Amino acid sequence: MRVAIIIDTLNIGGAQKLITSFVSAVPKQSIQPTVVSLRDHAAPVNLASIHSADVDVRIFPSHSLLNLGRLRQLIHFLRAEKFDLIHTHLSYANILGCLAGYYAGIPVIATLHSTGHDSYRKSGLLIRLEGVILRYFARRIVAVGHLVAAAYRRRLGSRPIDVIPNGVPTPVQLSPQSRQQLRREFTGDEDRMIIISVGRLVRAKGYEDLIEAFAILHRQDPRPVLVIAGGGRLFDTIKKKLAEKNLEDSIYCLGERNDIPQLLAASDIYAISSHREGLPVALLEAMMTGLPIVATSVGDIPHVVTPEIGILVPPRRPDCLAEALSDLISAPEKANAMGQAAGLRARQEYSLEAWVEKLTSLYEETLQSSRMRART
């Protein structure tokens, strides 16, 4: 089965991480994927992961979404390569991929990754357009979580939505020496508590709330440190905020990294301060690593973070974030038990192998259904 996986961009992000994991794990004897990006900006780590899996990357960039020239090129490419199926990720890809698949005569599976959109990129018209395109041109629609599916149902009418939660690989195992060395790089003392958060530096992730929460915590207990890993347009703003609060020696804003699994394995608590979410891949990676969770109660996070594995707080409430972090820091046995429970649940319900198996089954079912339609 030849599958074109189309995505808005191959920059750092949760959807991109899922694609790199998928193409690395999918059984090549049954599925041959090709990754198609709609922008020419790509994170080197993502390109390296895809190429190391012996998978081709094709790029169809344009400054405007509905560029007819690009659409024609995409249709021609899909026909010429004789793809059996198209799988799209994120809004631009959902729109263009569904249109191109329709005119190329190839069934499309579209994936919904979040309960909302970054307002700076998505106009109301574009959001409505995505809903119309998905309703009439996608063969199957997949949501990464139940709350994500619920957020789209009003726009998609009676269209059924398959819910397939994200999956993540088995975590990296660090030797005690490597873990201590990595911890010393940030803290100067491997015994200091490390709180980590991973994600794009955009408003929706609520990092300013997390910094405010840590400032509250720091006044009560100066020993813990906060590590923020991720790039984005708010990087300079956040660095400036750290300087204003004199927290540069306690909060480390690392930018984009290609060693997230190692950073998670060297940390003690995982924190999420998002204002909206789908089912964050970084959250599942932290759980798989065995970290206790402090997270805002948004998107599908409440379906995943039960009281046994973490503490949920309302979004936009730094005071509640600080209190939850303090609770875990002051009770290491409780934090350790939560981390063990998080690891167990992640292995049972969010493994990469189970996720790949569900997607490949959906591929086969969709292709079989399309062939039956063609015969009638």
C-alpha positions, 0 to 999 in steps of 0.5 A: 500500500503506497500512502502519501502523508501530507502535513502543513510543515515539518517544523517542530511540533506534536503532529510532526513527531507523530509522523516521524515515529510512524514512518520509523515504525510502520511495517514496510512490507505492507505500507510504503509511506511518502511524506509531503510537506506544504512548506519548505521550512523543516526541522533538521531533526525531523528530516533526519528521522524520516530519511533514516527510515528510508522514506522520501520527503516531497515539498510543495511550498506556496505563500497562499493556501489556495494556490491553484498552481500548487494544487495542480502540481499536488494532484499530478504528483499523487496520480503519477506516484500511484498512491493508494491512500492519502493521510493528512495532518493539520488544517492546511493539509486537511484542506489541500489534501482532501481536494487533491485526493478527490481530483486524483481519485485517491481516498483521504483520511484526515486527522484532527490534532487539537480542540482549537487553532492558533488565532494568528494563523487561522481566520474564521473563514479558514476554519469554516472552509476546513469543516466543509472540506472535511465533511464532503471530501474526506473518506475517513476522519480521525481525532487524536482524542475524544475532546478533539472529536467533540470540538469538531462535531458541530462543524462536521455534521453527521460525519462519524469521527474515529478516535485513535489516541496518539502513541509514543515510543518506549523511552530512552534509558539513561545510565545513572552516570549520564543522568547525573551529568545531564542534571549537573549541566542545568542545576550544578547539583544533581540533587536539585529537583528538575521540572520540565516542560516541552512544546512550541513557544506560542500563546496557546501553551501558556508558558508565561503562566508557567513562569509566573507559577515557578516564580511563586514556587521559587519564593517559597523554595529556591532549590527546584529548577525549571527546564523549558525545551522548544522553539517558537516566536515567543522565545525572545519574549520569554527570555526577557521575562526571565531576566525581568524576574531574575530567574535566569539561574533557575529557569533554563529556556533551551530552544529547539532540542533533538534530545528530548527523551534524554531531557525527560529521563533526567527530570523529575516532574513534567508540567503543562500550562496550556490554554488549549490542547488535543492529546499532547505527544510530549505529555505521553512521552513524559508519562512513558518515561515515568514522570508525575504530571502537573497539567492544566485541565484542557483538551483530552488531558483529563482523559489521560491524567487521572489522580493516580498519575498527576494533578490537574489545575484550571488553565490561566491559574499560575497560583494553582500551578504553583500549589500543585508543583509544590505539592509534588516537590514536598512529597517525593514518595507521592511523586514517585508513585504517580510516576510509576503509575504514569509509566504503566498507563502509557505502556498499556494504552499509548504505546507506539506499536498499538497506535501504528497497528490501529492506523494500519488497520484503518488504512486497510479498511479504508482502502478495501471500502474504496475498492468496493465502491469502485466496483459498484 
